[in-house]
Amino acid sequence: MPQIRFTIHADCDSQEPSRIVPALRGEILDFEGESDDEVRIGQIDAVLISRSRALDERASLFEAMDSIKSSVFECYEALFDPETDDWNHYVQDIYKDEITGLDVLFIQSIELDANYRGKGIGAQVVRETIATFGSHCGLTACEPFPLQYSNWQDDGHVEMRQRPGFEEKRLADFARVAKFWTDLGFSRLDDSGFYTYAPELIQQPDPTSDAAPSPVINRVPRGRRRRQFR
C-alpha cells in the first residue's frame, strides 16, 4: 500500500505575500517486494491557499497568488473575483453559496513512475491528500494537464508538434487526464481549464444543470462531517 511523506515550506519571519500560499510536496512511497525497504515511486505537489489568513492579516490574496508562479495565479483567475477576492460567478454558478470554507487546496501535479501507473495509486494519493489537507477547505482545485506536454507550444517543440498523429494523441491524453479527475468527483469550471471539488459536501453538484442541482456521488473517503448539497 502506498504512503505519502509530506513536506510543507513555511518561513516564520516572512512578511512576503507568498506566506499566504505555502507549498506542500508529497513523496509517494511504496515497499519494494516483501522487504521493508521504501522506494520512491512518485510525487504530488500542491499549495494551500489560505484566504482566511489573508483576511485576518488584511493581506491581498491577489498579490499572494501572483507572487508564486503562473499556474498559481491562473488558479486565482479561475476561482476568485479580483474586485473582492471572493468566489467568482463561475464558482457561484456551480455551488450556489453552499461553500462555507474559505481556503483552497490547489493540486498542481501528480506524477508516478511508469511501473506504478494504471493501478489506482494516483486516485488513492489524491484522496488521501484531500483528506489530510483539504477537509477544512472550501474547494480543492486542479488543472488537468499531462506532464509530458509541458512547454509543448514553445519553439523548441516544433518537431514534436509536426509528428503525424500528434494532435489526435494530444487530445486523447488530455481527455484521459481530465477523466481521472472527473472520476474522483471534480467538476470543470466554465470558461476555464480548472476543475473543482468541494470536500465539505456529501454530494457534488452537476454543473450541467441550470435548474436545481443534480448531485453525483461523492468519491472522497468517508469519515468526515460534510454537508448535503441541496
C-alpha positions as CSV (number, residue, x, y, z in Angstrom):
1,M,0.0,0.0,0.0
2,P,1.5,3.4,-1.0
3,Q,2.4,6.0,1.6
4,I,2.9,9.8,1.3
5,R,5.6,11.7,3.1
6,F,4.5,15.4,3.1
7,T,6.8,18.4,3.4
8,I,5.4,22.0,3.9
9,H,7.6,25.0,3.4
10,A,6.9,28.0,5.8
11,D,9.1,30.9,6.9
12,C,8.3,32.0,10.4
13,D,9.7,35.5,9.8
14,S,8.4,36.1,6.3
15,Q,6.2,39.1,5.6
16,E,6.2,38.3,1.9
17,P,2.8,37.8,0.2
18,S,3.7,34.2,-0.6
19,R,3.3,33.3,3.1
20,I,-0.4,33.1,2.4
21,V,0.1,30.2,-0.1
22,P,2.5,27.7,1.4
23,A,3.7,25.0,-0.9
24,L,3.5,21.3,0.0
25,R,5.2,18.3,-1.6
26,G,4.4,14.7,-1.0
27,E,6.8,12.0,-1.8
28,I,4.9,8.8,-2.8
29,L,6.5,5.7,-1.4
30,D,6.0,2.0,-1.6
31,F,7.7,-1.0,-0.2
32,E,10.0,-3.0,-2.5
33,G,8.7,-6.5,-2.8
34,E,8.4,-8.2,0.6
35,S,11.1,-6.2,2.2
36,D,10.9,-3.2,4.5
37,D,12.8,-1.0,2.1
38,E,11.0,2.1,0.9
39,V,11.2,3.1,-2.7
40,R,10.1,6.4,-4.1
41,I,7.5,5.9,-6.8
42,G,6.2,9.4,-7.5
43,Q,5.4,12.9,-6.2
44,I,2.4,15.2,-5.6
45,D,2.7,18.9,-5.5
46,A,0.1,21.4,-4.2
47,V,-0.3,24.8,-2.5
48,L,-2.6,25.7,0.4
49,I,-4.3,28.9,-0.5
50,S,-5.2,30.5,2.9
51,R,-7.8,33.0,2.1
52,S,-8.8,33.0,5.8
53,R,-5.3,34.1,6.8
54,A,-5.3,36.8,4.1
55,L,-8.5,38.2,5.6
56,D,-7.1,38.0,9.2
57,E,-3.9,39.8,8.2
58,R,-5.5,42.1,5.7
59,A,-3.2,40.8,3.0
60,S,-4.0,40.8,-0.7
61,L,-4.9,37.3,-2.0
62,F,-4.3,38.7,-5.5
63,E,-0.7,39.7,-4.6
64,A,-0.1,36.4,-2.7
65,M,-1.1,34.2,-5.6
66,D,0.7,36.4,-8.1
67,S,3.9,36.1,-6.2
68,I,4.5,32.3,-6.8
69,K,4.3,31.1,-10.3
70,S,1.9,31.4,-13.3
71,S,-0.1,28.3,-12.5
72,V,-1.0,29.6,-9.0
73,F,-2.1,33.0,-10.4
74,E,-4.1,31.2,-13.1
75,C,-5.9,29.4,-10.3
76,Y,-6.7,32.8,-8.8
77,E,-8.2,33.9,-12.1
78,A,-10.3,30.7,-12.4
79,L,-11.7,30.9,-8.8
80,F,-11.8,34.4,-7.5
81,D,-13.3,37.8,-8.2
82,P,-10.4,40.3,-8.5
83,E,-12.5,43.1,-7.0
84,T,-13.4,41.3,-3.8
85,D,-11.2,38.1,-3.6
86,D,-14.4,36.2,-3.1
87,W,-15.6,33.3,-5.2
88,N,-16.3,34.4,-8.8
89,H,-19.5,33.8,-10.6
90,Y,-18.3,30.6,-12.3
91,V,-17.8,29.1,-8.8
92,Q,-21.1,30.5,-7.6
93,D,-22.9,29.1,-10.6
94,I,-21.9,25.6,-9.6
95,Y,-22.1,25.7,-5.8
96,K,-24.9,28.2,-5.2
97,D,-23.5,29.7,-1.9
98,E,-23.2,26.2,-0.4
99,I,-19.5,26.5,0.3
100,T,-18.6,27.7,3.8
101,G,-14.9,27.1,3.8
102,L,-12.7,30.0,2.6
103,D,-9.4,28.2,1.8
104,V,-8.4,26.2,-1.3
105,L,-6.2,23.2,-1.8
106,F,-4.7,23.6,-5.3
107,I,-3.2,20.3,-6.5
108,Q,-0.7,21.3,-9.1
109,S,0.6,18.0,-10.3
110,I,0.8,14.3,-9.5
111,E,3.4,12.0,-11.2
112,L,4.0,8.3,-10.8
113,D,6.8,6.1,-12.2
114,A,5.7,4.2,-15.2
115,N,5.6,0.8,-13.5
116,Y,3.1,2.1,-10.9
117,R,0.6,3.7,-13.3
118,G,-2.8,2.2,-14.0
119,K,-3.1,0.5,-10.6
120,G,-5.3,3.1,-8.8
121,I,-2.4,4.5,-6.8
122,G,-2.9,8.0,-8.2
123,A,-6.5,8.1,-7.1
124,Q,-5.5,6.8,-3.6
125,V,-2.9,9.6,-3.3
126,V,-5.3,12.3,-4.4
127,R,-8.0,11.1,-1.9
128,E,-5.5,11.0,1.0
129,T,-4.1,14.4,0.1
130,I,-7.6,15.9,0.2
131,A,-8.5,14.1,3.4
132,T,-5.3,15.3,5.0
133,F,-5.2,19.0,3.8
134,G,-8.5,19.7,2.2
135,S,-11.1,18.9,4.8
136,H,-11.2,22.5,6.1
137,C,-11.1,24.0,2.6
138,G,-14.0,25.3,0.6
139,L,-12.6,23.9,-2.6
140,T,-9.9,21.6,-3.9
141,A,-8.8,22.7,-7.4
142,C,-6.7,21.3,-10.2
143,E,-5.9,22.0,-13.8
144,P,-5.6,18.6,-15.5
145,F,-2.5,18.5,-17.7
146,P,-0.4,15.6,-19.0
147,L,3.1,16.4,-17.8
148,Q,4.7,15.1,-21.0
149,Y,3.2,18.2,-22.7
150,S,5.0,20.8,-20.5
151,N,6.0,23.7,-22.8
152,W,4.7,21.8,-25.8
153,Q,3.8,25.1,-27.5
154,D,7.3,26.5,-27.3
155,D,9.5,27.0,-30.3
156,G,11.8,24.2,-29.1
157,H,8.9,21.6,-29.6
158,V,8.0,22.4,-33.2
159,E,9.3,19.0,-34.4
160,M,7.1,17.2,-31.8
161,R,4.0,19.1,-32.9
162,Q,4.7,18.2,-36.5
163,R,4.8,14.4,-35.9
164,P,2.0,12.5,-37.7
165,G,-1.0,12.0,-35.3
166,F,0.4,14.4,-32.7
167,E,-2.8,16.4,-32.3
168,E,-5.0,13.3,-32.0
169,K,-2.8,11.8,-29.4
170,R,-2.6,15.1,-27.5
171,L,-6.3,15.5,-27.4
172,A,-6.7,11.9,-26.2
173,D,-4.1,12.3,-23.5
174,F,-5.7,15.5,-22.2
175,A,-9.1,13.8,-22.2
176,R,-7.7,10.8,-20.3
177,V,-6.2,13.1,-17.6
178,A,-9.4,15.1,-17.3
179,K,-11.4,11.8,-16.8
180,F,-9.1,10.8,-14.0
181,W,-10.3,14.0,-12.1
182,T,-13.9,13.8,-13.0
183,D,-14.0,10.1,-11.9
184,L,-12.9,11.5,-8.5
185,G,-15.9,13.8,-8.4
186,F,-14.3,17.0,-9.8
187,S,-16.3,19.4,-12.0
188,R,-15.0,21.6,-14.7
189,L,-15.5,25.4,-14.3
190,D,-17.0,27.2,-17.3
191,D,-14.6,29.2,-19.4
192,S,-11.6,27.6,-17.7
193,G,-9.3,24.6,-17.7
194,F,-9.7,24.2,-13.9
195,Y,-11.7,21.6,-12.1
196,T,-13.0,21.8,-8.6
197,Y,-14.3,19.6,-5.8
198,A,-16.0,20.8,-2.5
199,P,-14.8,18.5,0.3
200,E,-17.5,19.7,2.7
201,L,-20.3,18.5,0.5
202,I,-21.7,15.0,0.8
203,Q,-22.7,15.1,-2.9
204,Q,-21.1,17.2,-5.6
205,P,-23.3,19.4,-7.9
206,D,-23.9,18.7,-11.5
207,P,-22.5,21.8,-13.3
208,T,-24.6,21.0,-16.5
209,S,-27.9,21.7,-14.7
210,D,-29.4,25.2,-14.9
211,A,-32.2,24.2,-12.6
212,A,-31.9,22.5,-9.2
213,P,-28.6,20.9,-8.8
214,S,-28.4,17.2,-9.7
215,P,-25.7,15.8,-7.3
216,V,-23.5,12.9,-8.1
217,I,-21.9,10.5,-5.6
218,N,-19.0,12.0,-3.6
219,R,-15.9,9.9,-4.1
220,V,-13.6,11.2,-1.3
221,P,-13.2,8.8,1.6
222,R,-15.9,8.7,4.3
223,G,-15.5,9.6,7.9
224,R,-15.6,13.4,7.9
225,R,-18.6,15.6,8.6
226,R,-19.8,17.1,5.3
227,R,-22.9,19.0,4.2
228,Q,-25.5,17.8,1.8
229,F,-25.8,19.8,-1.4
230,R,-29.4,21.0,-1.6
